[in-house]
Amino acid sequence: MHVCVLGGGVVGVTTAYLLACDGHSVTVIEQHSEAGAETSYANGGQLSYSYVAPLAGPSVISHLPGWLLSKQAPLRFKPSLDPAQWAWCIEFLRNCTASRSQQTTVELLRLGAYSKAVMQNLMREESLDFAFSRSGKLVVYRDRQAFAGAKRLMDFQAQFGTQQIALDAAACVDTEPALHAVRSSLVGGIFTASEETGDCYQFTQGLARVAAQKFGVQFLYGVELKGLRREGEQIVAATTSRGDVVADAYVVALGNSSPSLLKPLGIRLPMYPLKGYSLTVPTGKQHATPHISVTDLHHKIVYAKLGDCVRIAGMVDMTPAGSREDAARIRLLQSQAQATMPEAGDYSATQIWTGARPTTPDSKPILGSTGFTNLWLNTGQGSLGFTLAPASAQLVVDAISGRKPALDLEPYALKDRNVGRRYPLDAAN
Ligand SMILES: Cc1cc2nc3c(=O)[nH]c(=O)nc-3n(C[C@H](O)[C@H](O)[C@H](O)COP(=O)(O)OP(=O)(O)OC[C@H]3O[C@@H](n4cnc5c(N)ncnc54)[C@H](O)[C@@H]3O)c2cc1C
């Protein structure tokens, strides 16, 4: 079968690679001149298989005033007149009950565990150089209530096979000496030895190279997808800046552009871009670089050593793209990072990046069929796109190839979401 993958980020490239492994002929359409140049470019580098709890949870309501009013809050929400923003927020609030949040956590844990297995398989098959490390992850807490909640979540997750231990503040600094400057403000942490890190951009680039060289996947770089042409219940062509691309099946892996490109077909994807920022700080022998991955939950900042630099990422902002506040948010991220790990690297040579997570209200990706017989979805991985790309891609590839996927696709399907309309054809006809 000839499959056209729309989008060459980590999700699209992983899908293209696994489709090609399965014997399909594959074309990837990507508007940039290379793979992984958008949201997959300089993310936090966490392969966070066990830290998957959704953003929507019971504690959201008490935090809302801070998100609206405080410029220092790790999450910022600036109301706009955009109806898509309001629709997303209403769905998000519906997902904040304890039972929904717990159910989603379980569904994402399953996806995370499967992703780790697919990634291990992929790494056995291909030698990819992407600063991969089985680093383990330490999440540190600065407030007792949040730490108590984390310990409850740890106990809950243990029944699903997650192995984690709780540490007191001294043990946190023993485990990661780069935290010594904030020793007195820590109350404890949760350590997960099985977590991993890597550079998402390098991974995407490496896998794209393997897909092209070993399997003949065709990458159409610098080509903009304009839309999808339909006849009845079938997609017959992808219309692009360089003419039509005709395939037997099409996979949407367009990240934040997925909703707008599917809207003309009557498909409403419940996704919204949630902005974040990262700092890439070079390190040398004289620096006290963290050797494991660290999350400072109070500030919602992650630290990962990726080769000869430290990647520091954080903030979740629902503010307009390129807004005036971005510079202030980056300054805040820089100052909090420097206060937490002052000797982690050469902060004067920091590279700054802004990206936006393609996020659903329940934090689950949208995978599988659309109601069009040959149009498939693999999008909406939100803050876990690097982590979940292998599982998401394998599940969608299995469905396209007519095999039973290893996990039930129902929890991640579009039709299961509270989006009002179950299938696209009612609007498109
Ligand atoms: C600050 C920050 C930190 C993060 N940290 C982590 C982390 O530590 N771990 C983790 O797992 N995830 C993390 N994420 C999330 C992760 O980066 C994303 O979920 C992931 O990159 C999404 O991949 P994607 O392939 O869906 O989207 P993208 O990488 O954006 O790929 C979509 C591609 O589609 C292309 N495209 C769009 N429209 C068109 C068009 N019309 N024509 C042609 N091409 C088009 C784009 O150019 C793009 O290359 C983070 C995100 C941010 C912002």
The ligand as an SDF file (V2000), in Angstrom:
LIG
                    3D

 53 58  0  0  0  0  0  0  0  0999 V2000
    8.5040   23.3420   26.0060 C   0  0  0  0  0  0  0  0  0  0  0  0
    8.1530   21.9330   25.5990 C   0  0  0  0  0  0  0  0  0  0  0  0
    8.7270   20.8640   26.2610 C   0  0  0  0  0  0  0  0  0  0  0  0
    8.3770   19.5510   25.9190 C   0  0  0  0  0  0  0  0  0  0  0  0
    9.0020   18.5120   26.5570 N   0  0  0  0  0  0  0  0  0  0  0  0
    8.6930   17.2410   26.2090 C   0  0  0  0  0  0  0  0  0  0  0  0
    9.3580   16.1540   26.8430 C   0  0  0  0  0  0  0  0  0  0  0  0
   10.2440   16.3480   27.6730 O   0  0  0  0  0  0  0  0  0  0  0  0
    8.9920   14.8900   26.5120 N   0  0  0  0  0  0  0  0  0  0  0  0
    8.0080   14.6460   25.5890 C   0  0  0  0  0  0  0  0  0  0  0  0
    7.6860   13.4760   25.3670 O   0  0  0  0  0  0  0  0  0  0  0  0
    7.3870   15.6570   24.9420 N   0  0  0  0  0  0  0  0  0  0  0  0
    7.7060   16.9470   25.2240 C   0  0  0  0  0  0  0  0  0  0  0  0
    7.0880   17.9910   24.5990 N   0  0  0  0  0  0  0  0  0  0  0  0
    6.0440   17.6850   23.6120 C   0  0  0  0  0  0  0  0  0  0  0  0
    6.5890   17.2630   22.2790 C   0  0  0  0  0  0  0  0  0  0  0  0
    7.6360   18.1350   21.8730 O   0  0  0  0  0  0  0  0  0  0  0  0
    5.4560   17.2980   21.2300 C   0  0  0  0  0  0  0  0  0  0  0  0
    4.3610   16.5550   21.7080 O   0  0  0  0  0  0  0  0  0  0  0  0
    5.9140   16.6610   19.9210 C   0  0  0  0  0  0  0  0  0  0  0  0
    7.0590   17.2870   19.4300 O   0  0  0  0  0  0  0  0  0  0  0  0
    4.7960   16.7450   18.8800 C   0  0  0  0  0  0  0  0  0  0  0  0
    5.2600   16.0950   17.7260 O   0  0  0  0  0  0  0  0  0  0  0  0
    4.4290   16.1540   16.3900 P   0  0  0  0  0  0  0  0  0  0  0  0
    5.1760   15.3570   15.4090 O   0  0  0  0  0  0  0  0  0  0  0  0
    3.0020   15.8170   16.6790 O   0  0  0  0  0  0  0  0  0  0  0  0
    4.4030   17.7140   16.0260 O   0  0  0  0  0  0  0  0  0  0  0  0
    5.5220   18.5690   15.2740 P   0  0  0  0  0  0  0  0  0  0  0  0
    6.8760   18.2340   15.7370 O   0  0  0  0  0  0  0  0  0  0  0  0
    5.1000   19.9840   15.3580 O   0  0  0  0  0  0  0  0  0  0  0  0
    5.3750   18.0280   13.7990 O   0  0  0  0  0  0  0  0  0  0  0  0
    4.3100   18.3780   12.9540 C   0  0  0  0  0  0  0  0  0  0  0  0
    4.9280   18.6830   11.6100 C   0  0  0  0  0  0  0  0  0  0  0  0
    3.8980   18.9730   10.6670 O   0  0  0  0  0  0  0  0  0  0  0  0
    4.3880   19.9620    9.8130 C   0  0  0  0  0  0  0  0  0  0  0  0
    3.2750   20.6720    9.2010 N   0  0  0  0  0  0  0  0  0  0  0  0
    2.2830   21.3620    9.8210 C   0  0  0  0  0  0  0  0  0  0  0  0
    1.4460   21.9100    8.9190 N   0  0  0  0  0  0  0  0  0  0  0  0
    1.9270   21.5630    7.7130 C   0  0  0  0  0  0  0  0  0  0  0  0
    1.4780   21.8360    6.3860 C   0  0  0  0  0  0  0  0  0  0  0  0
    0.3930   22.5580    6.1360 N   0  0  0  0  0  0  0  0  0  0  0  0
    2.2030   21.3320    5.3640 N   0  0  0  0  0  0  0  0  0  0  0  0
    3.3170   20.5700    5.5930 C   0  0  0  0  0  0  0  0  0  0  0  0
    3.7800   20.2850    6.8270 N   0  0  0  0  0  0  0  0  0  0  0  0
    3.0760   20.7680    7.8810 C   0  0  0  0  0  0  0  0  0  0  0  0
    5.1830   20.8820   10.7220 C   0  0  0  0  0  0  0  0  0  0  0  0
    6.1230   21.6510    9.9880 O   0  0  0  0  0  0  0  0  0  0  0  0
    5.8210   19.9150   11.6920 C   0  0  0  0  0  0  0  0  0  0  0  0
    7.1450   19.5710   11.3360 O   0  0  0  0  0  0  0  0  0  0  0  0
    7.4230   19.3170   24.8980 C   0  0  0  0  0  0  0  0  0  0  0  0
    6.8710   20.3940   24.2030 C   0  0  0  0  0  0  0  0  0  0  0  0
    7.2310   21.6930   24.5410 C   0  0  0  0  0  0  0  0  0  0  0  0
    6.6350   22.8350   23.7790 C   0  0  0  0  0  0  0  0  0  0  0  0
  1  2  1  0
  2  3  1  0
  2 52  2  0
  3  4  2  0
  4  5  1  0
  4 50  1  0
  5  6  2  0
  6  7  1  0
  6 13  1  0
  7  8  2  0
  7  9  1  0
  9 10  1  0
 10 11  2  0
 10 12  1  0
 12 13  2  0
 13 14  1  0
 14 15  1  0
 14 50  1  0
 15 16  1  0
 16 17  1  0
 16 18  1  0
 18 19  1  0
 18 20  1  0
 20 21  1  0
 20 22  1  0
 22 23  1  0
 23 24  1  0
 24 25  2  0
 24 26  1  0
 24 27  1  0
 27 28  1  0
 28 29  2  0
 28 30  1  0
 28 31  1  0
 31 32  1  0
 32 33  1  0
 33 34  1  0
 33 48  1  0
 34 35  1  0
 35 36  1  0
 35 46  1  0
 36 37  1  0
 36 45  1  0
 37 38  2  0
 38 39  1  0
 39 40  1  0
 39 45  2  0
 40 41  1  0
 40 42  2  0
 42 43  1  0
 43 44  2  0
 44 45  1  0
 46 47  1  0
 46 48  1  0
 48 49  1  0
 50 51  2  0
 51 52  1  0
 52 53  1  0
M  END
$$$$
